[in-house]
């Protein structure tokens, strides 16, 4: 399905078509492999939620220019570059139901094309021409990188608590959601209250999305999710379903989960799945995601009624109701 075919994109369908055209134009390179990998990952069927946030935030505040198109495009390029790098770091072989770029072309080309997309995003950032937007996005890139490094250092460590987990996902996932909605608001000359509300809306929305991603790793299926069930466990990632299971499970259950995190792999997947279910790890993660979505919805009260605000509200519900 094309991103602009989704009901949540309907309010900004024309803007989204313009973003699609700009993405294709900005993927141009004199090096064919750059274009090939860029098109492969850009066309892989993602929802493009981060550029959507830019468009909705700007339009919800009455923005009538066209720089939000460039801003939305560069946000998507930033996100795409992190996907290329993440798949190399995680040694992933499947994303969105097909081979990752690193599986198809190798690690080195994927990393370098990720660098190209990051660099191209900064070229477009200059084109937007807002020092405040540049400040927001450049700070976000640092926070995202720190979040990825933090996640890497936490791999195989079952002693991570819930606060450390949230710090990690705030950096690696929620930060770009936050930067997207915040920069869209700034582009529209939002007042201080509205800018802060939209910044927090993006943060809470991003946290909700990551929580559900981590939940689905233990209850989804590869056909629906586009990735393998248990991937996080295989990589030794201590996500919230596991953290909760260790916190409330019996000593034997906690010991088994800790051992599975330290070892990585899928040898104990069935046992871990049973423990996560029995200890309410899935329900707890769902509840925390609902909490984040409700906090996101509360931020929209500062916006005037509009179809754009309605779409942002639907997006918050989608974050926790989805199955993929």
C-alpha positions as CSV (number, residue, x, y, z in Angstrom):
1,X,0.0,0.0,0.0
2,X,1.3,3.5,-0.8
3,X,1.7,5.7,2.3
4,X,-0.8,8.3,1.0
5,X,-3.5,5.6,0.6
6,X,-3.9,5.4,4.4
7,X,-6.8,7.2,6.1
8,X,-4.3,8.9,8.4
9,X,-2.7,10.6,5.4
10,X,-5.9,11.8,3.8
11,X,-5.8,15.3,5.3
12,X,-2.5,16.0,3.7
13,X,-2.7,13.8,0.6
14,X,-1.5,16.5,-1.7
15,X,1.3,17.4,0.5
16,X,2.3,13.8,0.7
17,X,2.3,13.5,-3.0
18,X,4.7,16.4,-3.1
19,X,6.9,14.7,-0.5
20,X,7.0,11.6,-2.7
21,X,8.1,13.6,-5.6
22,X,10.8,15.4,-3.6
23,X,12.1,12.1,-2.2
24,X,12.6,10.8,-5.7
25,X,14.3,14.0,-6.8
26,X,16.6,14.1,-3.8
27,X,17.7,10.4,-4.2
28,X,19.5,11.4,-7.4
29,X,23.2,10.6,-7.5
30,X,25.9,10.3,-10.1
31,X,26.7,6.9,-8.4
32,X,24.2,4.3,-9.5
33,X,24.6,2.1,-6.4
34,X,23.6,5.0,-4.2
35,X,20.3,5.4,-6.1
36,X,19.7,1.7,-6.2
37,X,20.0,1.2,-2.4
38,X,18.2,4.5,-1.7
39,X,15.2,3.5,-3.8
40,X,15.2,0.0,-2.3
41,X,14.9,1.1,1.2
42,X,12.7,4.2,0.5
43,X,10.3,2.0,-1.5
44,X,10.1,-0.8,1.0
45,X,6.6,0.0,2.2
46,X,7.0,2.0,5.4
47,X,4.2,4.2,6.7
48,X,6.4,7.4,6.6
49,X,5.0,8.5,9.9
50,X,7.7,11.0,10.7
51,X,7.2,13.1,7.6
52,X,3.5,12.8,8.2
53,X,4.0,14.4,11.6
54,X,5.8,17.4,10.0
55,X,2.9,17.9,7.5
56,X,0.2,17.5,10.1
57,X,1.9,19.7,12.7
58,X,2.5,22.5,10.3
59,X,-0.9,22.4,8.7
60,X,-2.6,22.2,12.1
61,X,-1.1,25.5,13.0
62,X,-2.2,27.1,9.7
63,X,1.1,27.0,7.8
64,X,0.5,27.9,4.2
65,X,4.0,27.8,2.6
66,X,5.8,24.9,1.0
67,X,9.0,24.5,3.0
68,X,7.2,21.8,5.1
69,X,7.6,19.5,2.1
70,X,11.4,19.8,2.2
71,X,11.3,19.4,5.9
72,X,9.2,16.3,5.8
73,X,11.5,14.8,3.1
74,X,14.7,15.4,5.0
75,X,13.1,13.8,8.1
76,X,12.3,10.7,6.1
77,X,15.9,10.7,4.8
78,X,17.2,10.9,8.4
79,X,15.0,8.0,9.4
80,X,16.0,5.9,6.4
81,X,19.7,6.4,7.0
82,X,19.2,5.1,10.6
83,X,17.4,2.0,9.2
84,X,20.3,1.2,7.0
85,X,22.8,1.7,9.9
86,X,20.6,-0.2,12.4
87,X,20.3,-3.3,10.1
88,X,24.1,-3.5,9.8
89,X,24.6,-3.1,13.6
90,X,21.9,-5.6,14.4
91,X,23.0,-8.0,11.6
92,X,19.3,-8.1,10.4
93,X,18.4,-10.0,7.4
94,X,14.7,-9.0,7.0
95,X,12.8,-5.8,7.3
96,X,9.2,-5.1,6.2
97,X,8.9,-8.6,4.8
98,X,12.0,-8.6,2.5
99,X,15.8,-8.7,2.5
100,X,17.5,-5.8,4.3
101,X,19.9,-3.8,2.1
102,X,22.9,-5.1,4.0
103,X,21.7,-8.7,3.3
104,X,21.4,-7.9,-0.4
105,X,24.4,-5.6,-1.1
106,X,26.6,-6.1,2.0
107,X,27.4,-4.0,5.0
108,X,29.8,-1.5,3.5
109,X,27.5,-0.2,0.8
110,X,24.6,0.0,3.3
111,X,26.6,2.1,5.8
112,X,27.9,4.4,3.1
113,X,24.5,5.0,1.5
114,X,23.1,5.7,5.0
115,X,25.9,8.3,5.3
116,X,24.8,9.8,1.9
117,X,21.2,10.1,3.0
118,X,22.2,11.8,6.3
119,X,24.3,14.2,4.3
120,X,21.6,14.9,1.8
121,X,19.2,15.6,4.7
122,X,21.5,18.3,6.0
123,X,21.6,19.8,2.5
124,X,17.8,20.1,2.6
125,X,18.0,21.4,6.2
126,X,19.9,24.4,4.9
127,X,17.3,24.8,2.1
128,X,14.5,25.0,4.7
129,X,16.4,28.1,6.0
130,X,15.3,28.1,9.7
131,X,18.1,28.2,12.2
132,X,15.7,27.0,14.9
133,X,14.7,24.0,12.9
134,X,18.3,23.3,12.2
135,X,19.0,23.5,15.9
136,X,16.2,21.0,16.7
137,X,17.3,18.5,14.1
138,X,21.0,18.6,14.6
139,X,20.5,18.1,18.3
140,X,18.1,15.2,17.5
141,X,20.8,13.5,15.4
142,X,23.2,13.5,18.4
143,X,20.5,12.1,20.7
144,X,19.5,9.4,18.2
145,X,23.1,8.3,17.9
146,X,23.5,8.2,21.6
147,X,20.3,6.1,21.9
148,X,21.7,3.6,19.4
149,X,25.0,3.4,21.3
150,X,23.1,3.0,24.6
151,X,21.1,0.2,23.1
152,X,24.2,-1.5,21.8
153,X,25.9,-1.3,25.2
154,X,22.8,-2.8,26.9
155,X,22.8,-5.9,24.7
156,X,23.2,-9.0,26.7
157,X,22.7,-7.1,30.0
158,X,19.7,-8.4,32.0
159,X,20.3,-5.8,34.8
160,X,18.7,-3.0,32.8
161,X,15.8,-1.5,34.6
162,X,12.7,0.2,33.3
163,X,14.1,3.7,33.6
164,X,17.1,2.8,31.5
165,X,14.9,1.1,28.9
166,X,12.8,4.2,28.5
167,X,16.0,6.4,28.2
168,X,17.1,4.1,25.4
169,X,13.9,4.1,23.4
170,X,13.5,7.9,23.9
171,X,16.8,8.4,22.2
172,X,16.7,5.8,19.5
173,X,13.1,6.1,18.4
174,X,11.0,8.8,20.1
175,X,13.5,11.5,19.4
176,X,12.9,11.7,15.7
177,X,9.1,11.6,16.2
178,X,9.6,14.5,18.6
179,X,11.9,16.4,16.3
180,X,9.4,15.9,13.4
181,X,6.4,17.4,15.2
182,X,8.4,20.0,17.0
183,X,10.1,21.3,13.8
184,X,6.8,21.3,11.9
185,X,5.4,23.5,14.7
186,X,8.4,25.9,14.6
187,X,8.1,26.2,10.8
188,X,4.5,27.3,11.3
189,X,5.6,30.0,13.9
190,X,3.8,28.2,16.8
191,X,3.6,30.1,20.0
192,X,5.6,28.7,23.0
193,X,2.7,26.6,24.4
194,X,1.8,25.0,21.1
195,X,5.4,24.3,20.1
196,X,6.0,22.6,23.5
197,X,2.8,20.6,23.2
198,X,3.7,19.3,19.7
199,X,7.2,18.5,20.8
200,X,5.7,16.3,23.6
201,X,3.1,14.9,21.3
202,X,5.8,13.5,19.1
203,X,7.8,12.2,22.0
204,X,4.9,10.3,23.5
205,X,3.8,9.0,20.2
206,X,7.3,7.7,19.5
207,X,7.4,6.0,22.8
208,X,4.0,4.3,22.2
209,X,5.2,3.1,18.8
210,X,8.4,1.6,20.2
211,X,6.6,-0.1,23.1
212,X,4.2,-1.8,20.7
213,X,7.1,-2.8,18.5
214,X,8.7,-4.5,21.5
215,X,5.5,-6.1,22.4
216,X,4.9,-7.5,18.9
217,X,8.3,-9.1,19.0
218,X,6.8,-11.6,21.5
219,X,3.3,-12.0,20.1
220,X,3.3,-11.2,16.4
221,X,4.2,-13.3,13.4
222,X,6.7,-12.8,10.6
223,X,4.1,-12.6,7.9
224,X,2.3,-9.7,9.6
225,X,5.3,-7.9,11.1
226,X,7.8,-8.2,8.3
227,X,10.4,-9.5,10.7
228,X,11.0,-12.6,12.7
229,X,9.4,-13.2,16.0
230,X,12.0,-13.2,18.8
231,X,14.5,-11.0,16.9
232,X,15.0,-8.9,20.0
233,X,15.7,-11.9,22.2
234,X,18.0,-13.4,19.6
235,X,20.0,-10.1,19.7
236,X,20.0,-10.1,23.5
237,X,17.9,-6.9,23.8
238,X,16.4,-6.4,27.3
239,X,13.0,-4.8,26.2
240,X,10.1,-4.1,28.5
241,X,8.3,-7.4,28.2
242,X,11.4,-9.1,29.5
243,X,12.2,-6.5,32.1
244,X,8.7,-6.8,33.6
245,X,8.9,-10.6,33.5
246,X,12.1,-10.5,35.5
247,X,10.6,-8.0,37.9
248,X,7.5,-10.0,38.8
249,X,8.3,-13.6,37.9
250,X,9.4,-16.3,40.2
251,X,13.2,-16.6,40.9
252,X,13.4,-19.5,38.4
253,X,11.5,-17.5,35.7
254,X,13.7,-14.5,36.2
255,X,16.8,-16.6,36.2
256,X,15.8,-18.2,32.9
257,X,15.1,-14.9,31.2
258,X,18.3,-13.4,32.4
259,X,20.2,-16.3,31.0
260,X,18.4,-16.0,27.7
261,X,19.3,-12.3,27.4
262,X,23.0,-13.0,28.3
263,X,23.2,-15.8,25.7
264,X,21.1,-14.3,22.9
265,X,19.9,-16.7,20.3
266,X,16.5,-18.4,20.2
267,X,17.2,-21.7,22.0
268,X,14.9,-20.7,24.9
269,X,12.4,-18.7,22.9
270,X,9.4,-20.9,23.7
271,X,10.2,-20.8,27.4
272,X,10.7,-17.1,27.4
273,X,7.4,-16.6,25.5
274,X,5.6,-18.6,28.1
275,X,7.1,-16.7,30.9
276,X,6.4,-13.3,29.3
277,X,2.7,-14.3,28.9
278,X,2.4,-15.8,32.4
279,X,3.9,-12.8,34.1
280,X,1.7,-10.3,32.3
281,X,4.6,-8.8,30.4
282,X,2.6,-8.3,27.2
283,X,-0.4,-6.7,29.0
284,X,2.0,-4.5,31.0
285,X,3.8,-3.3,27.9
286,X,0.4,-2.7,26.2
287,X,-0.7,-0.6,29.2
288,X,2.4,1.5,29.1
289,X,1.9,2.1,25.4
290,X,-1.7,3.2,26.1
291,X,-0.4,5.5,28.7
292,X,2.0,7.2,26.3
293,X,-0.8,7.4,23.6
294,X,-3.1,9.1,26.1
295,X,-0.4,11.6,27.0
296,X,0.1,12.3,23.3
297,X,-3.6,12.9,22.8
298,X,-3.7,15.3,25.8
299,X,-1.2,17.6,24.0
300,X,-3.6,18.1,21.1
301,X,-5.9,20.2,23.3
302,X,-3.7,23.2,22.6
303,X,-4.5,23.0,18.9
304,X,-7.6,24.5,17.2
305,X,-10.1,22.0,15.9
306,X,-9.2,20.8,12.3
307,X,-8.9,17.7,10.2
308,X,-5.2,17.8,10.8
309,X,-5.7,17.6,14.6
310,X,-8.2,14.8,14.0
311,X,-5.6,12.9,12.0
312,X,-3.0,13.3,14.8
313,X,-5.5,11.9,17.3
314,X,-6.1,8.9,15.0
315,X,-2.4,8.4,14.7
316,X,-2.1,8.2,18.5
317,X,-4.7,5.4,18.5
318,X,-3.1,3.6,15.6
319,X,0.2,3.6,17.6
320,X,-1.4,1.2,20.1
321,X,-4.0,-0.7,18.1
322,X,-1.8,-1.9,15.3
323,X,-0.6,-5.4,14.7
324,X,2.4,-4.6,12.6
